[in-house]
Structure formats: C-alpha cells, structure tokens
Amino acid sequence: MKKEKFDFENKEGKEEITSRIILHFFRHAEKETAKGKPDEEIELTEQGRVQSIEKSEDEDISQSLAFGSPRKRTQQTAGFVMAGKLDEIIGNESIDELKQKLDEELKIGSKVRIDKRLDFNGDFSTPFGEKAMDAFKRGEYLKFLVEESDELADSLQDKDAETYKRMASRIADIIEKYLLIAPRWDELAQDENKKYEDTLKRFFGTHQGISESFLVKVVEITKGKEARDMLISAFGNQGFGFVEGFDVEIQTINGKDQKVRISFKKEQDGEDIFEYDEIIPKQVLDGILSGNIG
C-alpha cells in the first residue's frame, strides 16, 4: 500500500501524525518449571509459546525489533509476539532456534535483543527481598510495590532493591530513548527515497512488577490515587497476567512535535474493568524518570 506523504506547505493549522513509534510492553508468557536450571535459562512452556503467538499481529516485521531481559523466557515471549505470524515460525522454537530463523538474512545484529532495564534483582535473601517475596506469595506484590517498597528500601538503605519508583523510572528511560529518536525517525519515514512505512515497532518482554510500576505511576500522576488504587485492584493486587501489558505510541505531529500516548485496557469476564488511553505531558515522563514526582 502506498504511503501518503504529509504536505508541509499546506498545513492549514491542522494537526497530522506524520510518523509513529509504537512500544509494546508486556509480561512474559507461562514459563517452564525446571528444577536445578538457572533462572536465566528457563524458557516458555508449550502453552507459553501459544500464549505469545496468540498476541502476534504483524506479517511484516522489517521495521520491528524485540527485547527481553537476560532471562530467556522474556526474549522468547517478545520474539513470538513480534514474529508469530510469519510462515517460518512453527511455535515450538527455543529462543536460540527463534533467533536463528529471524536473523537468517540479517547482516549484523539480531531481531531479538537484551535490555537489562527489563530485568529484576533476584536476590530474595535480603530483608527487602524477603518482604517482596512474601508479598508475591500472598498475591499482593503490586500492592506492596506501590504502598511500601520505596519507603522500605530507604529505611534499609538498600540501593539495589526493586522498588515502585525505581522500576517505573527504568521503563520511562526506555520511552525517553525513543522520544529522542522520534525526530530522526520522522525524517526517514518522510523521505520517499528510503521507502519506509511510517511506523516503527518495538516489543518488550519483561517480568511482573516492572512495567506495571510505570503504568500505575502514570495513572497516579495523571488521574490521582483513587484511580491508581482502582488499577491495582483490577490487577488483583498482584500485576499483569501472562503476556499482558500496555502500549506507548510516540506520535510526531506535522513533522516536528512529539506526543506520548499511553493505552491499556483490562478485561474480566468479557467486560472492561479498567481503561486508560491518554496523551501524557512530557513532564510526567521526566518526573518518573528522575523519581521526583509522585
């Protein structure tokens, strides 16, 4: 399909989206139980691969990349969500087999990459770690993160603890990177000689608590604590289910200005129980990134 080019000489004061960068953030799919196997090596179950592929929508991934933490299950999830519709993807691939198929024609790099900001500190032997694990086992991990984690880490002087503000800021950092890339991407997308489509896509597989912290913080700042608590309740106090997440759309308007749209919908028994779809001010992102807001 031929791409419509924006007419910069005839704007007539109208806002038009000239390019997009879409970031999909989601928890990994169901993981295998493998006693004695290092956590970094644990991959998806057969059901987990099915869950991931069911979320896949694109038949063309030429302008897409997938990212996971150093733990293979997140990379595998992101890879299947990105590429599950391709003819060559059977659905039983290990992460290594998946990379081999997706990278076959690449001259450099990989379609499935690692971003340590999507990982978690797995030391649960510390006082903070014990509290976090206890909350996880009780099914109240997200509630603990939001209501207790920052103050607890401060009181323990634990600089490595995975807290609400710290995890939210890591996701904000990823979004900030693409916000900075957006002007250059818009130039490329508008260059008829490059023959790019106008949308760049990225898929981020992560772990429970990490991307939720960002989403909940955004809701808290823009809608207030009552809405924040409604979202936590919608999550059952725990967090995302398998392959559940939210989307960020960075829109370039009229070839120069950027807007950040956050969208999420939570369904239960066929009904929407929480929905968020807003353009957020850049100051919200900056505040989450710095940890100085909320």
C-alpha positions as CSV (number, residue, x, y, z in Angstrom):
1,M,0.0,0.0,0.0
2,K,1.4,3.4,-1.0
3,K,2.2,5.7,1.9
4,E,0.6,9.1,2.0
5,K,3.2,11.9,2.4
6,F,2.4,14.9,4.6
7,D,2.2,18.2,2.8
8,F,4.3,20.6,4.8
9,E,3.4,23.5,2.6
10,N,-0.4,23.2,3.2
11,K,-0.9,22.5,6.9
12,E,-3.9,24.8,7.3
13,G,-3.3,24.7,11.0
14,K,-4.4,21.1,11.2
15,E,-2.5,18.5,13.4
16,E,-1.5,15.4,11.5
17,I,0.5,12.5,12.6
18,T,3.4,12.1,10.2
19,S,5.1,9.1,11.9
20,R,4.8,6.8,14.9
21,I,7.0,4.7,17.2
22,I,4.9,2.1,18.9
23,L,6.3,0.4,22.0
24,H,4.6,-2.8,23.4
25,F,5.4,-3.7,27.0
26,F,4.2,-7.0,28.4
27,R,5.0,-9.7,31.0
28,H,6.5,-12.9,29.7
29,A,4.3,-15.9,29.0
30,E,4.0,-19.1,31.1
31,K,7.5,-20.4,31.9
32,E,8.7,-24.0,32.3
33,T,9.4,-25.5,35.7
34,A,12.9,-26.7,35.6
35,K,14.5,-27.5,39.0
36,G,18.2,-27.1,39.1
37,K,18.2,-25.0,35.9
38,P,19.5,-21.4,36.3
39,D,16.6,-18.9,36.2
40,E,18.3,-17.1,33.2
41,E,18.0,-20.3,31.2
42,I,14.3,-21.1,31.8
43,E,12.2,-20.8,28.7
44,L,8.5,-21.0,27.9
45,T,6.2,-24.0,28.2
46,E,4.3,-25.2,25.1
47,Q,1.3,-23.2,26.5
48,G,3.5,-20.1,27.0
49,R,4.6,-20.2,23.3
50,V,0.9,-20.5,22.3
51,Q,0.0,-17.5,24.6
52,S,2.8,-15.4,22.9
53,I,1.9,-16.3,19.3
54,E,-1.8,-15.5,20.0
55,K,-0.8,-11.9,20.7
56,S,1.1,-11.7,17.4
57,E,-0.5,-9.5,14.7
58,D,2.1,-8.5,12.1
59,E,3.1,-10.3,9.0
60,D,5.8,-7.8,8.2
61,I,8.5,-7.3,10.9
62,S,11.0,-5.5,8.8
63,Q,10.7,-2.3,10.9
64,S,10.4,-4.2,14.2
65,L,12.7,-5.4,17.0
66,A,12.1,-7.5,20.1
67,F,13.8,-7.0,23.5
68,G,13.8,-9.1,26.7
69,S,15.7,-9.2,29.9
70,P,18.8,-11.5,30.2
71,R,16.3,-14.3,31.2
72,K,15.4,-16.3,28.1
73,R,11.7,-16.5,28.7
74,T,11.2,-12.8,28.2
75,Q,13.3,-12.8,24.9
76,Q,11.3,-15.8,23.7
77,T,8.0,-14.1,24.6
78,A,8.9,-10.9,22.8
79,G,10.2,-12.7,19.8
80,F,7.0,-14.8,19.4
81,V,4.7,-11.7,20.0
82,M,6.7,-9.9,17.3
83,A,7.1,-12.6,14.7
84,G,4.5,-15.3,15.5
85,K,2.5,-14.7,12.3
86,L,5.5,-15.4,10.0
87,D,5.2,-18.5,7.9
88,E,8.5,-19.9,9.1
89,I,7.6,-19.7,12.8
90,I,6.1,-23.1,13.8
91,G,5.7,-22.3,17.5
92,N,7.9,-24.9,19.1
93,E,11.2,-22.9,18.7
94,S,13.6,-22.5,21.5
95,I,15.0,-19.0,21.9
96,D,18.1,-20.0,20.0
97,E,16.1,-21.5,17.2
98,L,13.8,-18.5,17.1
99,K,16.8,-16.1,16.8
100,Q,18.4,-18.3,14.1
101,K,15.2,-18.1,12.0
102,L,14.7,-14.4,12.4
103,D,18.3,-13.4,11.9
104,E,19.0,-15.6,8.9
105,E,19.0,-12.7,6.4
106,L,20.5,-10.0,8.8
107,K,24.0,-8.8,8.1
108,I,24.5,-7.5,11.6
109,G,22.8,-7.7,15.0
110,S,19.7,-9.6,15.9
111,K,15.9,-9.2,15.8
112,V,15.7,-10.3,19.4
113,R,17.9,-8.4,21.8
114,I,18.6,-8.0,25.5
115,D,17.9,-4.9,27.6
116,K,18.9,-5.2,31.2
117,R,16.4,-2.5,32.2
118,L,13.7,-5.2,31.7
119,D,15.3,-7.4,34.3
120,F,14.9,-7.7,38.1
121,N,17.2,-8.2,41.0
122,G,16.7,-11.8,42.0
123,D,18.3,-11.7,45.5
124,F,15.5,-12.5,47.9
125,S,17.7,-13.2,50.8
126,T,17.9,-9.6,51.9
127,P,15.4,-8.1,54.3
128,F,13.8,-6.2,51.4
129,G,13.9,-9.3,49.2
130,E,12.2,-11.4,51.9
131,K,9.4,-8.8,52.2
132,A,8.9,-8.7,48.5
133,M,8.8,-12.5,48.1
134,D,6.3,-12.7,51.0
135,A,4.1,-10.2,49.2
136,F,4.4,-12.1,45.9
137,K,3.4,-15.4,47.6
138,R,0.4,-13.7,49.2
139,G,-0.7,-12.4,45.8
140,E,-0.1,-8.8,46.8
141,Y,3.2,-8.0,45.0
142,L,2.0,-4.9,43.1
143,K,0.2,-3.5,46.2
144,F,3.4,-3.9,48.2
145,L,5.5,-2.2,45.5
146,V,3.2,0.8,45.3
147,E,2.4,1.2,49.0
148,E,5.6,0.1,50.8
149,S,8.6,-0.6,48.6
150,D,10.2,2.8,48.3
151,E,10.0,3.7,52.0
152,L,11.2,0.2,53.0
153,A,14.2,0.4,50.7
154,D,15.0,3.9,52.1
155,S,14.7,2.7,55.7
156,L,17.0,-0.3,55.0
157,Q,19.4,1.9,52.9
158,D,19.0,-0.7,50.2
159,K,20.2,0.8,46.9
160,D,19.6,-2.3,44.9
161,A,16.1,-3.1,45.9
162,E,13.4,-3.3,43.2
163,T,11.0,-0.5,44.2
164,Y,8.0,1.2,42.7
165,K,9.8,4.4,41.6
166,R,13.0,2.6,40.5
167,M,11.2,0.2,38.2
168,A,8.9,2.8,36.8
169,S,11.9,5.0,36.0
170,R,13.6,2.2,34.0
171,I,10.6,1.9,31.7
172,A,10.5,5.7,31.5
173,D,14.1,5.6,30.4
174,I,13.3,3.3,27.6
175,I,10.5,5.5,26.4
176,E,12.7,8.6,26.7
177,K,15.2,7.0,24.3
178,Y,12.6,6.5,21.6
179,L,11.2,10.0,22.2
180,L,14.7,11.3,21.4
181,I,14.9,9.1,18.3
182,A,11.5,10.2,17.0
183,P,12.5,13.3,15.1
184,R,15.2,11.5,13.1
185,W,12.8,8.6,12.5
186,D,10.2,11.1,11.2
187,E,12.8,12.4,8.7
188,L,13.5,8.9,7.5
189,A,9.8,8.0,7.3
190,Q,9.1,11.1,5.2
191,D,12.0,10.5,2.8
192,E,10.4,9.0,-0.3
193,N,13.8,7.6,-1.3
194,K,14.0,5.4,1.8
195,K,10.7,3.7,1.2
196,Y,10.0,3.2,4.9
197,E,6.5,2.7,6.2
198,D,5.7,5.4,8.8
199,T,5.5,3.2,11.9
200,L,8.4,1.8,13.8
201,K,7.6,-1.0,16.3
202,R,9.4,-2.4,19.4
203,F,8.3,-5.3,21.6
204,F,9.5,-5.5,25.2
205,G,9.1,-8.7,27.3
206,T,9.7,-8.3,31.0
207,H,8.7,-9.5,34.4
208,Q,5.8,-9.0,36.8
209,G,6.0,-5.7,38.6
210,I,8.3,-3.8,36.3
211,S,6.2,-2.4,33.5
212,E,3.2,-2.3,35.9
213,S,5.1,0.1,38.1
214,F,5.4,2.6,35.2
215,L,1.7,2.3,34.2
216,V,0.4,2.6,37.7
217,K,2.7,5.7,38.3
218,V,1.3,7.3,35.2
219,V,-2.2,6.7,36.3
220,E,-1.4,8.0,39.8
221,I,0.1,11.2,38.5
222,T,-2.5,12.0,35.8
223,K,-5.7,10.6,37.4
224,G,-5.0,10.6,41.2
225,K,-4.6,7.9,43.9
226,E,-8.2,6.8,43.7
227,A,-7.7,5.8,40.1
228,R,-4.3,4.3,40.9
229,D,-5.9,2.1,43.6
230,M,-8.7,1.0,41.2
231,L,-6.0,-0.1,38.8
232,I,-4.1,-2.1,41.5
233,S,-7.4,-3.7,42.4
234,A,-8.1,-4.5,38.8
235,F,-4.8,-6.4,38.7
236,G,-5.9,-8.4,41.8
237,N,-3.1,-6.6,43.7
238,Q,-0.5,-8.7,42.0
239,G,0.2,-7.5,38.5
240,F,0.0,-8.4,34.8
241,G,-1.1,-11.9,33.8
242,F,0.9,-13.8,31.2
243,V,1.6,-11.6,28.1
244,E,-0.5,-8.8,29.4
245,G,0.8,-5.3,29.1
246,F,0.3,-1.8,27.7
247,D,1.2,0.3,24.6
248,V,3.1,3.5,24.2
249,E,2.7,5.4,20.9
250,I,5.1,8.2,20.2
251,Q,3.4,10.4,17.6
252,T,5.3,13.0,15.6
253,I,2.9,15.8,14.7
254,N,3.4,17.8,11.5
255,G,6.9,16.6,11.2
256,K,8.2,18.4,14.3
257,D,6.4,17.9,17.6
258,Q,6.1,14.7,19.6
259,K,3.2,13.4,21.7
260,V,3.2,10.4,24.0
261,R,0.1,8.3,24.2
262,I,-0.3,5.5,26.8
263,S,-3.1,2.9,26.3
264,F,-4.2,0.0,28.4
265,K,-7.4,-2.0,28.8
266,K,-8.2,-4.6,31.5
267,E,-11.0,-7.0,30.8
268,Q,-12.6,-9.5,33.1
269,D,-15.4,-11.9,32.1
270,G,-15.9,-10.1,28.8
271,E,-16.2,-6.7,30.4
272,D,-13.9,-3.7,30.7
273,I,-13.0,-3.1,34.3
274,F,-10.3,-0.5,33.7
275,E,-9.2,1.5,30.7
276,Y,-6.6,4.2,30.3
277,D,-6.0,6.0,26.9
278,E,-4.3,9.4,27.3
279,I,-1.8,11.7,25.8
280,I,0.6,12.4,28.7
281,P,2.6,15.6,29.2
282,K,6.3,15.3,28.7
283,Q,6.8,16.5,32.3
284,V,5.1,13.3,33.6
285,L,7.7,11.2,31.8
286,D,10.6,13.4,33.0
287,G,9.3,13.3,36.6
288,I,9.0,9.5,36.6
289,L,12.5,9.2,35.1
290,S,14.0,11.4,37.8
291,G,12.0,9.9,40.6
292,N,11.0,13.4,41.7
293,I,7.3,13.2,41.1
294,G,4.6,11.2,42.9
